[in-house]
Amino acid sequence: MERTKTGSIGSAGTSGTPGAAGQPARPGAFTNRAMTTFSAADVEKQRGVRRMKLTATGMLLFVALVYVLAKWASNEGAGAWASYVAAAAEAGMVGALADWFAVTALFRHPLGIPIPHTAIIPTKKDQLGVTLGEFVGENFLSEDVVRLRLRAVGIGNRLGAWLAEPEHADRVTAELSAALRGALTVLRDSDVQAVVGEAITRRADAQEVAPGIGKMLEKIVADGGHRRAVDLVVTRAHDWLVLHSDSVMDAVQGGAPGWTPRFVDKKVGERVYKELLRFCAEMRDMPSHPARGALDRFLADFAADLQSDTDTRSRVERLKGEVLGRGEVQDLIASAWTAVRSMIVSAAEDERSELRLRVRASLLSLGAQMAADKKVQGKVDKWVEDAAVYVVTTYRREITSLITDTVAGWDAEHTTRKIEANIGRDLQFIRINGTVVGSLAGLLIYTVSRALGA
């Protein structure tokens, strides 16, 4: 990039300082050269700035030449018109020089002289960044502004109409499925299993289970829900006895004293077997069997003890701790995550899975409801407004610090050149206008003075 001489009236110089002009870079600030690197568009803008500088400088030289010629003509007796022209040209030179000084003082010291309050941008770069950050925070990140802008957007209505379109619902479903698969892939099974196992164990340890089991058992007994289980047990017991008669009789005979005759042991075994078979058959076939009634009373009493008896509840708690502490139970809890993860991943990958179909249907229903129901729209808008307000009010300083820190990290020289390239062309019009307006003002003042006889 071509560098121009410092202090030239017609061209822009560079300060060449590492930080702000005449100051070292702020400690801890990063130098973001990428943000101030000249692009092709900036180079073209800088060419335009140079052309406008030449034009403005040319006008200054022109009025200076006019002033010299008008003064010469006036001294040579050319007439009153020469003094008018000289007054206009003189005021034009003053205006041009004053505006040149003002424009130049924004970017560097005029003529390289460190005049106070010049080179404003490079010397006040960090302060300008702070001021800009405060301005944005106060005027763009205030609660009233955020609510007003979001309310004008109508997010609830727009989002509802967008989601109500099937292709949009399909897209959201696909993105959610991809995100879910990605999250499950990133998570390590061992970590999740440990967390799930700890959560279940901690929850079970923290809550006494006996009263809950007692209430459930009490309701089951009251509703007769246990009778099917009793029917199943006695039916299975009867069928087992029929198939294993020899085993039962051998077990009875094996437990008899050694001094009894064998035929007596056999008779006792057969008798015991027949009584067991008869007992199971009667319990199976007789809903009003006394043993069933005794079982009902036992379960009812046990349910009451689980809820009110301290000793019974303590035993259940000890049993719970022993069961949860067993490695087999912990392995079972841990393995549950593997099964659940596999099921969710498969469902997320399958476009026709029940999971994705339900999610898609829910999105379409939500979109249609949001698009049609003003109350739902109002709730969504309120939620978005509250969330946005919370973010901007809670993290306003962090958001504005992005501006201040970024500006503070810019290199002063490159920042000055970049800003000048983008706004310098318009600033040169100030010089041109100053020349023209100064000339007209000088002519007017001179004319009024002559008219008043001054």
N, C-alpha and C positions, 0 to 999 in steps of 0.2 A: 504494500500500500504506500503510495507516495505521501511523504510528509512535507507539510508546508511550513514556512518560517513563522516563528512566534512574533506576534505584535504587528504584523503587516496589516495595513488598513484594508486591503482588498482580499486578504486570504486568511485562513484559520490556521493557527499554530497548534502545537501540542505541548503539554506541560512536562511530560517525560518523568513524572514522579511515580513511585511505586504505589502510593496510596493516594490520599487527597493531596492536592498541590501544596507543596511546602510542608506536608505532614507525613509521618510514617504510617504504614498500614496499621489498622487497629489490631491489637494483639488478639489472637484467637479467631480472627475473621478469616474465612476461606476466600481465596481469589477465584471467582467463577469466571474464568476467561471464556468458557464456552457460551455464556450468556451474552457476552459483549463482542463476540467474534463478528467481523464484518461479513455479511452475505453478499451475494451478487446484487441483490436489490439495494442493499445499503451502499455499495460502491456506485451504483447508478444514481442513487439519491445524492451522494456526495458530489458527483459531477454536476448535478443540477444546482447544488448549493454554490459551487464554484462559479457557475455561469451567472447566478444571481448576484454573487459578490462582485463580479466584474461589472455587471450592469449598474449596481449601486455605487461602486467606486467611480465608474465612468460618469455617472450623473454628478458626483461630487467634483470631479475634475472639470466637467463641463461648466457648472455654475461658477467654479473658481476662475475659469478662463473668461466666462462672461463678465464676472466682476472686474477682472483686470482690464478687459477691453472697454467696459462701460466707464470705469474710472478714467482711463486714458482719453476716451471720447469726451467725458465731461470736462476734463482739464483742457482739452483742445477746443472747448467752446461749441460742442456739438448740439447743445440745447438742453432743455429741462428733462427731456425723456431719458437721457443718459443717467441722470441721478436716480430716477425711478428704477431703471434697470439695475443699477449698481446696488441700490437698497434691497431689491428683491434677491439678487444674487448673493449679497452678503448674508442675509437671513437664511437663504437656502444652504449656504456653507455651514452656518452655525447649526442649523437643524440636522444636516447630514452628519457632521462631526459628533454632535451630541448623541444621536441615535447609533452611530458607529460605536461610540464608547459604551453605550448601554448594552448593545447586543454583544459586543466583544467581552464585556465584563461578566457575562453569564458563563463563558467557557474558559477564559484565561485572563491574565493580567494584560491590559492594553499596553502595547509597546514594550512588554516585558517588565514594566515597572510595578512592583508589589503595592499598588494603591489599595488602601483598606476597602473592604466590601466589593472586591472584584474576584474573578475566578470563582464565582459562586457555586457552580455545579461541582467541580472537583473538590473544593474545600468544604462544602456543606453537603456532600453526597450522603453521608451517613445520617445527618440530621434530616435531610429531605426524605430519606427512607423511613425514618421514625415518624415524621409528620404524615407521610403518605399512609403508613400503617395505621396510625391513629385516626386519620380521616376515613379510611375504609372501615375500621372497626366501629366508629361512631355513626356513620351514615349508611353503611351497607349491612352491618352485622348487628343492628339493633333489633330488639324483639318486635317492635311495631312494623318495621320495614319488612322483616322476614315473614311475619304473619300476613301482611297486606299482599305481598307478592305471591305467596303460596295460595292464598285464598282466591286471588284473581286467576291463577292457573286452573283451579278446579281439578286437582289431581284425582280425587275419588271418581268423578264422572269419566275422565279420560282413561284412567286405568281400567275401570269397569268395561267401557266400550272396547278397549283394546283386548282385554282378556276374554270377552264374549266371542271373539272371532276364533273359530276352531283351529286355524293355522297358528295363531298366537298361543293358544292353550297347548297345542302340540309342542311348540318351541319351548315354552316354559317347562313343560313336563320333561322334555328331553334334557334340558339344562339342569333341572333338579336331579334327574336320574344320574347324569354324568357327575354332578357334584357329590351326590351320595356315594356313588361307586368310588370316586377319588378319595373321599374321606375315609371310607372303609378300607381302602387299599393302603392308605398312608398309616392308619392306626395299626400298631403292632398287637397281635393277638394276645401275647403274654401280658402286655400292659393293661389291655381292656379286661382280660380275665381276672387279673389281680384286683382291678378296681371293682368289677362286678362282685367278685367273691368277698372282698372286704365290705362292700356296701350291704350285701345281703346279710353277712355275718354280723356286722355292726347293728343293722336294723333289728335282726332277730335277738341279739343280746340286749338291746335297749328296751325292748317291749316284752312284757310277760305274756306268754301264749296260753297259759292254762285257762284263764277266764274266757278268752275267745273260743277255745276248743270246747269248754263247758257249755257256753251258750249255743254253739252250733250243734253239739250232741243233744242238748235238751230239746232243741227245735226238731231235730231229726227223729227223736224218740216220740215226741208229741205228735208229729205228722205220720208216724209209722214207716218212715223211710228206711229204717234198719231192717224191716221184715224181709225185704228181698235179699238182703245179704245173709240173713239167717236161713232163708229157704235155700240159697245157693250152697251154704256151708253144710247143712244137714243132708242135702241131696248128694253132694260130692262125698260126704262121709259114708252114707249108705252104699253108694256105688263102690267106694274103695273097699269097704268091708266085704261086699259080695265078691270082689275080685281077689282079695287077700285073706280069705278065711284061714288058710293054713298058717300064714304068718302070725295072725292074731292068736290062734290056739297054741302055736309053738311058743310065743312070747309068754302066754299065761303059764304053760307047763314049765317053762324054763325058770319061772320065778317061784315055783312051788318048793316047799322044804324037801330035803333029800331023803327023809325017812318015810314019806308018803308013797304008797304003791303007785306005779305008773298008770294003771287003769283009772285010779282015782284022779290023778292029774289030768288025764285025758278027758274024763267026764266033766271036771271043773272047767277045763278050757273050752269044751263045747258049750257048756252052760253059759259061761261068760260071753262067748261069741254070740250066741243066740239072743242074749239079753241086750247086748250092744246093738245088734242088728234090729231088734224090735224097737228099741228106744229111738234110734234114728228114723225108722220108718214111721213111728207114731208122731214124732216131731215134724216130719216132712208132711204128713197127711192131715194133721190136726192143728189148725190155727189156734185153737184154744188150749193147747197142751200146757200143763202146769210149768214145764221147763221153759216154755216161751214166755209165760208170765213172769217167772223168776228172772229171766234174762232182761225183760223190760224193766223190772224194778231195779235190777242191778245197774243197768245203763242210766236210769233216771237218777239213782243215788250217786253214781259216779260223776254224772254231769253236774249235780249240785255240789259235790265235793271239789270239783275242779274250779268252781266259782267262789266257794266260800271257805273251804277247809285249807288252813295254812300249811299243814304237813303235806297234803296231796299236791298243792301248788308248788311247794319247794321241790318235791320229788320230780315233778314234770320239768321244772327249770333245770335241775341237774341233768336229767335225761336229755333235754334239749342241748345243753352245752356239750355233753358227751357225743351226741350225734353230729352236731356241727363241727366238732373238733376232729372227727375221723377224716382221714385222707381221702377215703372213697367219696364222701359227701362233697368235700372241696373240689375234687376232680370232676364230680358231676356238675357242680355249679359252674366251674370254669369251662367245661365242654359245652355248656348251654350256649355260650357266646359264639363258639365256632359254628354251631348249627344255625343260630339266628343270623349271623353274618352271611353265611352261604345262601340262606334263603332270601335275604334282602338283596344281595348282589344279583342273584339269578332273576329275581322279580324286576329289578331295576334295568337289567339288560334286555329283558323280553318286552317288546313293544305291546304285546297283547296280554301281558300279565295282569292279574287282577289289581295289583298295586298301582301300576301306571294308568290303567283304565279308570280306577277310582280317583286318582289324583287329577287326571284330565277332566273327568266329569265334575269334580269339585271346583276346579278352576273355572270351567264354563258356567257353572251355577253361580259361583261367586261373582264372576264378571257381569252376568245378566242382572243379578240382584243389585250390584253396585251401580250399574248403568241406569236402572229404573227407580231405585229406592232412594229418595232424597235423604232419608234418615241415615242410611248406610253411608252415602256419600259424605254426609256431614261428619259421621264418626271417623271415616278414613281421613278426611281433610284435617279434622281436629288432631288425630293421632300424628299425622305427618307434621303438622304445624308444631305440636308440642315437642316432637322429637328434634325437629330442625332448630327450634328455639333453644332447647336444652343444649344442643351441640354448640351453637354459635355463642351462647352466653357462658357456657362452661369453659369452652376452649377458644374463646375470642383472642386471648393473648397469644396462644399457640398459633392460631391462624394468621394473625397480623404479624407475628414474628417471622413468618415465612417471607413476608415482604421486606421487613427491615433487615433480616439476616441475608437475604438474597442481594439486596442493594448494597449492604455493607461488604459483601464478598466480591462485588464487582471491582475490577481494576479501574482506578479513577481516570486514567488517560483514555483507555478504550471506551469507558462509559461516556466520557465527554464527547469523543468523536462520534459515537453511535447516536447520541441524542442530537448532536449538531447535524448529523446527516439526515435525521428524520424530521427535524423542525427548523433547521437552519434556513431553508429556502423561504419559508414564510417569514422568518425574522428579517431576512434581507429586504422584504417588502416594507418593513418598518423604516429601514434606512431610506428607501426610495420615497416613501410617503413623507418621511421627515424632511427630505430635500424639497419636495413639492409644497408641502404645507408651510414649511419655513419660508420659502420664497413668497408664497401668497401672503402669509402673515406679515413679512417684512414690507412687502409692497403696500399692504393695507395700512400698516402703522405709519410708514413714511408719507403715504397720501394724506392720512388724517392729520399728521403733524404739519404738513405743508398747508393743508386747508385751514388749520387753526392758527397759522402764522408762526409756528414754532421754528 
